[in-house]
Amino acid sequence: MAASKASKSKRPNRPGADAGRIYASLRRIRRVEEEIARIYPTDKIKSPVHLSIGQEGIAVGVCDALEPRDAVSGTYRGHATYLAKGGSLPGMMAELFGKDTGCARGKGGSMHLIDMKANVLGTSAVVGTTVPVAVGFAMAQKMRKTGAVVACFMGDGATEEGCFPESLNFAALHKLPVIFVCENNGFAIHEPIAKRQATDKLCQRVATYGIPAKRFVDSDTRAIRTHIAGALPKMRKGGGPIFIECMTWRWREHVGPGDDYDAGFRSRSTLVRWQKKDPVEIAAKALAKAARAEIDAAIEAEIAAAIKFAEESPFPPVEELFTDVFA
Amino acid sequence: MSSPKLAWPGRPEDGRRVLRYVDALSESVALEMERDRSVFLFGLDVDDHKAIQGSTRGLLEKFGPDRVFTTPLSEDAMTGVAIGAAMAGMRPIHVHIRMDFLMLCMNQLVNIAAKARYMYGGQVKVPLVVRTIIGKSWGQGAQHSQGLHSMFMHVPGLKVCAPSNAHDAKGALAAAIRDDNPVVFVEHRLLYATEAFVAEGAYLVPPGRSRVCRWGRDVTVVGISNMVVEALRAAELLKEVGVSAEVIDPIWLAPLDSETIVESVRRTRKLLIVDNGWNMCGAGAEIAARVAEACAGEGPVSIRRIGFAPTPCPPSPILENAFYPNPATIAAEAFALARPDAAPWAPDPSSAKLAYQMQFKGPF
């Protein structure tokens, strides 16, 4: 994994050259979340889950362009970001099960995934709070001249928090290496963006800070990857932050394993339209059937092993309640 | 009134200088920045000509604008930035010229800084110092005067420190900077000019030990932040009427060494807590509860609290004076505790006024 990541950055960004890797990443995330949804009603998962099914192309497009030394900061809908950047799958699954072997030792849950070995920063349940934290992590990279960048994911709701423009301003002012990624799925819980924002000119708003901003209307995985890969060399040399707004669709309900089209606040026909742009299907088409089958089989085996690991792992001992309150 | 040869066992002959609180702060930061490249200091106005009322004086010149820099106002995001930098291995000192502004930092401090170590399973630490100043006098008014330390004491994962003198300010700030956890470091504007004996090199005043500033037999008085100084003044007034007050400074409010206080109360059976904040759910309430729990079943203990009046702080001087505890009100409360059967007593106004001319060059 690490070797392929390191070698890919030297390759030209030819369409098709990395088709297997991108498909595998997308398919893996999709299948992990489908399995989470399948297991969820059994009550083995001890944490509310916010599934990113349908939105995976953004995380994969961004993370596939990054190097191991780069960091990502995700949201509470963060399974895709965590996995796309290389966060441990057994660690995540065990965390969802509330086990001692979880990435946060059963003390975080689905909304607080973290894997610092893979440079996956911790996620937060309070919308927008991780945006300035990611900017601070990026400031430390600049201070220490590591050349690493931080991809900071947020939803459209986070752009309504005060810390969002504050963070944009500071990152632009100090030319910090931050890729701001807005996953715009059009809803904050159940409230549509039209009831929340005066205009839909997010990129224009961001651009006033002097930050290059681009909207991806279909959030095509490869287009996002190409854009990020193109921006990285300049960013690593102090070029400052960039912003992308990726239009997307949350296929499932806000929280939980099901969907919410019966509630009447959004239509199934829009889902159908977005499903025609399913990033997993699009990536699958670039591969031969046999190659796909091989990847799929490996993914199923990996997921089954992760679930088994989570199920068989012990719960934390009760004394664990009191550890790590302080460092 | 006798001359203020106070019970601080200071020993200036061992080579320690007298230093102002404000200079002790900047000296401590300078020593830590020299010692550790990962320490940096930022916040609105830290690099301007007034240097946060002098407390960041000289740091820009010494360490340059990469390690000493101003910020946009943006207190919320800047707190997040400090936390993110801390998670990446830096040791930020984030400075706020008024404690009132920390309300804009609450989300980051309570939801991320305090919890990151725990909710991320020990994978990160947040070695962050938030320096902040309680204002008082000259008509500071409702939003330049608040002592909000108890809000931070409430939250597991945060440490809170409120030193009352230059010696402790220097050592506790160094301890806060070296601590791997977020520390809310509460200063008081009126303490800035006060002097104490301060060693030249680096030393630590870590959490875990309250300081007995003055020994006494009749009543234990716990002061917080600037109220330690007011309590010492009150103790001088009480001496005139034969009441011997023990004055204790917790220095660190979280974690709180209540053992020292409990030991004192076991002797005096009387406890007065003087807070630089409101009583409701305040630091005094916590101290009182701990003492009551620890001394339960050991015979009667009398406890009283005084703090800010339960109002916003007004700027008009008559109202402002009535808002704060002062040596006279502290002495009167302590007397009532120590001599419950005596007629109420209050120091005469001229003595109370003289109390303010006492300088405290402590501690030891």
Interface residues (C-beta under 8 A of the other chain):
Chain A: G102 C103 A104 R105 G106 K107 G108 H112 I114 D115 M116 L121 G122 S124 V126 T129 T130 V131 P132 V133 A134 V135 G136 F137 A138 M139 A140 Q141 M143 R144 G162 C163 E166 S167 N169 F170 L173 T323 D324 V325 F326 A327
Chain B: F40 D66 T71 P72 S74 D76 A77 M78 T79 G80 V81 A82 I83 G84 A85 A86 M87 A88 G89 M90 P92 N107 Q108 N111 I112 A116 R117 Y118 M119 Y120 G121 G122 Q123 V124 K125 V126 P127 P156 G157 K159 D180 N181
